[in-house]
């Protein structure tokens, strides 16, 4: 589910930058804007049925799922950001979070200058192998900007099916919370199947080492920078494709500010 989080990040970035701007052509090919019942929907990402093992069904951006509870039936995830439930007012966002994501922690700004821009409801469906919805849950997506650069913060309920383990670059303990920092290599491929990932890359994705997404005209490679943690039944992540001047220490500092909020 890493790629769903990342594509949601791209969508939110474009949504905030859309006025007066034209997205680059290569970015347009990556993003499919579809409207259904007031939602901007991400494409369905379905996985092969691996029996007891459900890889890449991750709710924390820096953690890849390497297992699932036997018999859960979940083989895919469908994520959407609700633009009809999106607010530029921080107080409205806080009110929504209080009602729908109980206990969520977040800030209106970071000491490094990133300021709140929008808050949006995010929804995720758990799908079976026949693409039938088994269950849905609601989360919160917050967007922050500074000098045109954007980072997003995702907050979602932890799911029982998922076993959250993966490689990470650095781990630190903040207020007794284990916080992970990742720089996740990402590969984008054409949706028509004209370019295929290698067997090694598929294995790396299953192990949570890289992310593979589809929708570009040609093969592209990028890196997603993010810090993440789990606290009181909620999975948090702060990330961006373009870190600008943000360093690893900056990401940990942002995590600390949320944890101590």
N, C-alpha and C positions, 0 to 999 in steps of 0.2 A: 504494500500500500504506500510505499515511499513515493512512487511516481505520482500518485493521486495528490499527495500533499504538495509535491513540487509543482505540478501543473496548476493546482489551486493557487499557489504563490504567484505563478506567471499571470494567471487570469486576474487576480486581485491587483497586481502591478499595472496591467494594461487598463483595468477599469478606472484606476485613479489617475492615469496619465492620458486618458482618451481625449479629453477636451482639448481641441486645438492641435492635436498631434496625430501623426499617422504611424502605425506600427510598422517596423521593417517587414519586408515581404517574407523573409525566412522565419520571422516570429509568427506571422499570420498563418503560415502553413502548419505551425505547431499547435495552434489554438483553434478549436472548433467552438464557435459561439452558437449555442442552440438554446432557444427559450421554450420552456414548458411549464405552464402553471406558475409563471412568475419566477422561475428558477433559471439560473445559468448553470448548465449541467456539464460535468466532466464526462468524457467518454467512458464506457464500461471497460474495466480491465479484468479479464477473466484469466484464471490460471488453470493449468492441467490439474486433474484430480490425482493427488499424490497420496491418497489414503490417509494415514495418520499424520502425515507431514504436510503442513500448509506454509510454504515459504513466502516471504515478501508480503504478508498481510499485516502491515505495520501501522500502528497508530501514533508512534512517536517517531519523529523524522529521523533521529539519529539511531534508532533501534530497529533492526530488522527482525521480523518474526521468523523463527526457525522451527516452530512446532505449533500444533493445535491439539485441543482435546479430542480424543478419538470419538467419532460419532457426532461431532458438532454439525457436520453437513455444510459448513461454510467453505466455498471454493472460490469466491470472488467478492469484490467490494465495489460499490458505486457511490461516488462522492459528489456533492453539489454545494455550491455557495448560493445562498438566497439573496439576490440583489433587491428583492422586495422587502427583505428584512435586513436592511443595511442602514447604518446611521453614521452621520458625520459628527454627531453630538456625543461626547464621551459619557455624559450622564445617562442618555438613552441606552447606550451600550451596556453600562453598568447595571441598569435596571433589568435589561434582558438577561444578563449573566446571572443576576441574583435569582431570577425566576426559573431559568432553564439549565444553568450550569452551576449548580450550588457549590459553594466553596471555592470557586475559581479565583485565582490571584492574577492581577494584571496592573499595569501602571498607565498613566496618561502621557508620560514622557520619561525618557532616560537621561541620565546625567551627561551622556555623550552628545546630546543635542537632538536625538531622534524623537519626534513628536507624533502623538496619535493623529491619524487622518480619518480612518473609518473602522467601524466594527460591523461584522456580519455574522448571521447565523450560518453554520455549516451543518449539513446533514449527511449521514452515511448509511447506506443500506447494506446489510449482509445478504449475499446472494448464494443460492445453491448452484449445482452444476447445470441446472436447467434455466438459470437466470431468474429464478423466482425469489422474491424478497422474503427472507426469513425473519428479519428483525431490523429495526432502524434505531439510530441514536443521534443525538443533537450535540453539537459543539459550538465553539466560538472562534472566529478568526479576527484578529486585530492587525491593522496595517499602520506602520510608522514610517515617516519620511524625514530626510535631512538633506538639503541641497540637491534634491532630485533623486537621491538614492532611497531605496525602499527595503525594509525588512518586514516580515510578517511573523506573528505569534499565533500558534495554533493551540487550542485547549480542547481535549476530547476525553470522554470517559474511557478508562481502561477497560478492555474487553476480556472476558474470562477465557475465550478461545485461544488468545494469543499468549505465547511465551516470549517475553521480551529479552532477547539476547542477541548480541551482534558484536563485530569488531568495533573499536573506537580508537580515535587518535590520542585523546587525553581524557582523563577522568579526575575530577576534583570533588571534594566534599564541602558543601556549603550548608550550614545549619543542619547538619546530620543528613543532608540529602545528597545522594550520589548524582553528580551532574556530568553528562557526557558531551564531548565536543567531537564533531565529525566533519571531515571534508570529503563528501561523497562524490566520486567520479560518476558522471552521467553520460550515457550514450543515447542520442536521438537518431532514429532510423525512419525511412519512408514507410508510410502505412500500407503501401501497395505490396510490400514484401520483396521489392527489388534488391534490397540490401539486407542481409541476414546477420545476426550476431554469431560469433564463433561459439563453438562448444565450450571453450574456456570461459567466454564472457557469460554464457548462460549459467554455468556452474558458479561463477563469481556472484551473479545476481541472486541465485538461490541461497548462497551463503551470506548474503547481505553485504557484500564487498563493493558492489557497483549497482547502479540503477539503469534500466533500459526502458525507454519510452518510444512511442511512435507518432509520426505526424509531420516530419520534415521532408524536404525535397531531396536531401542528400544526407549522408551520415554526418553528424555533428557531435562534438564532445564538449562537455562543460563540467563544472564542479559546483555542488550545492554545499554551502557552508551553514552549519547549524549547531546549536547547543540544545540539549534536551534532558528532561528528568521526569520522574513520576512522583507524585505526592498526593496522599489522601484520595486515592482512586481516580486521579486525573493525570493525563499525559500531556506534558507541555513541550513545545519546541519553538525556538526562535531561529529563523533562517533566511537566507537570501542566495541568489545566484551571483550577485555582484556585491562583494563585501566592501568595495571601495577602500577606505582607509581602516576599516575595522580589522582588528587583530584577534587572535585567539583569546587574549586576555580581555578584550572588549566584550566578546560574546559571553565569557564567564561573568563579567561585571554586570551585564544586562540580566543574566539569569539570577544573579544575587539580588539585584534590585527588585525583581518580581517575587522571589522567594521571601524576601524580607518586607514586602509591601503589606 
